[in-house]
Structure formats: C-alpha cells, structure tokens
Amino acid sequence: MKTPALSGGSVSFRLVVVLLAAVAAACASKAEVGAGVVVAAADKSFTLVEPEPEPAATQDELAVGGFLFGKLCAKCHGGAGEGARRLGISRSDYAGIKEIIARGTIAYGGNMPAWTGILSADQIDDVTKYILASQRG
C-alpha cells in the first residue's frame, strides 16, 4: 500500500510519523547503549548517536592551532575567521568545524581543500580548538 507523499517532498507521511514516534520514545525511555540511545519504532530499531563533545584546549594546542590558522587559513578566512574573501567561518560546533577542515568543501561545491593528509589529526584538532576559542573571544 502506497502512502501519499507530503506536498513538495518525497518523504512519506508514515515515515514522518515513525520518526516522530522514535524521537518521542527516545526522550521518554533513554535506554543507554554504548555511545547512543537505541530506539525501536514500527519493528525497526536504530541508534541515535550523541554528538562528539568539545574537548578542552590547552594553551599549547591553541598556540599550534593559531599558528597553523595564520599560515594556512587566514588568507581566505581572515585573521579572526571573519572572511577575507567573503569566506567567513559559519560553523560553531566542534564536530562540524573539524569535519570541514578534514574533508574540505569541494565535494559540496565549495572551494576549500581537504587538509587530511597535509595536517595530522592532532593539527586538525588544534586548528578546530583555536577556531572555537576565537569565536568565543
């Protein structure tokens, strides 16, 4: 039996109802399993994964991150991330910034290269922490 799609989209009404029920069940039960919450809805189960927490930054990490940002990022993003070429930093969450630094934005139609393979994982983490610290002032 086909379920009518919501106007203007391809998501079925039944799917929306199932997802809303799953979120409600997660909020009600909070059955902790591993890194997320297991939710059962309409004979399906899935895990809601908690976002990666922002780790505390040391002064050394901020110094390395600031140095790398100044050498590699400021040309396009400005000294404070304000956007020297109208390329301001719009993300303000640890996981999002870290992913964009690692993967770049070229795959999504942007111009930023991926820094994985050029910067180490620790250096990407340091730049991420520096950006977040800079955004907070």
N, C-alpha and C positions, 0 to 999 in steps of 0.2 A: 504494500500500500504506500503510495507516494504521499509525502507531507508537503503542503504548499510552502514555497519559499517566502521569506519576508520580502516585502517590496524593496526593489533596488539591490538586493543581495542574493547570495546563493546559500546562505545559512538557513537551515530549516527551523521552523518553529519548535519542533520536537527537540532538536539539538540544543536550542537556547534554553528550553525548559529543563533538559537533562543537566546542562552545565550550571544553571542557577540552583538546581536541587543539590548538585555536587558541592557547590560553594557553601550553601546553607548547611549541608551535612558536615563539611569540614569545620565550619565555625562552631557548630553545635558539639561535635564529638572530640575533635582534636586528638585523634588516636595517633600518637607519635610513633613513627617508624623511620629509623635512620635519620636522613637529613631532611625529611619532609613529612607530610601528612598523607596517609592513604585514605582515599575516598572511594566508596562504592556507590554507583548510580546506574540504574537501569541495566543490571547484570554486567556492568563494566567497572573496572577499578583502575585508578591511576594515582600517581603521586604528585602532590603539589610541592615543589622544591622551594625551600626558603632562599631568598637572595643572599649572595655572598656578603658577609659582614665586612664593613670597612675596618681594616687593621689600623692600629695606632702607628703613627710615623715617628721615627727617631730623628734627631737633628741631623745625623749623618745621611739618612735616607733623603731628607728634604734638601740637603746640600747637593747631593748627587743628582736628584731629580731636577733641582733648579738649574744646575749646570747643563744637564742634558736638554732641558726645555729651552734654555737660552741658545744653545748651539744648534738644535735640530728643529725646534717647533716655533720659536718666536718670529722667524722670518714670515711665516704665513699667519700665525695666530696672535702676533703681538706679544710684547713683553709680559703682559698680565692676562693674556688669553682673550683680550678684547677684540681681536680680529684685525690684524694689519691689512689683510686683503679681503676684508669683509668675511673672514673665516673665523668668527668667534667660536668659543667652546660652549656648546649648548647643553651638554650633558652635565649633571651634577651628582651622579651616583658612581660609586667605586667600580662596580662590575661593568657598567656601561662605558665609562672612560677607558678602563683597562682593555676592554674588548676592541674599542675603536683604535687604540694605539697599536694593539697587536695585529688586528686584521685590516686596518685601514678602511677607507670608504669607497675605493674604486669599484668594488663589486656591486655597490649600491648606487653607482652613478656619480660619486664624488671624485675628488682629486687627491685625497690623502693616501699615501702609500702605506702598506703594512710594514710595521717595524720588527715583526718577528723575524729572527734570523740575522738582523742587524744589531738589535739590542737584545741583551739577555732577559730572561724572565724577571730577574731581580731589578734590572734597569727599567723595564716597563712598569714594574710595581713602584719604583721610586718616582718616576715621572707622574704616574697616576696620583700618588700621595701628594706630590708637590702641587699638582693642579688643584686638587681638592682643598689643600691648605690655603692656596692663593685665592680660591673662590670665597673662602670663609674670612679672609682678611687677616 
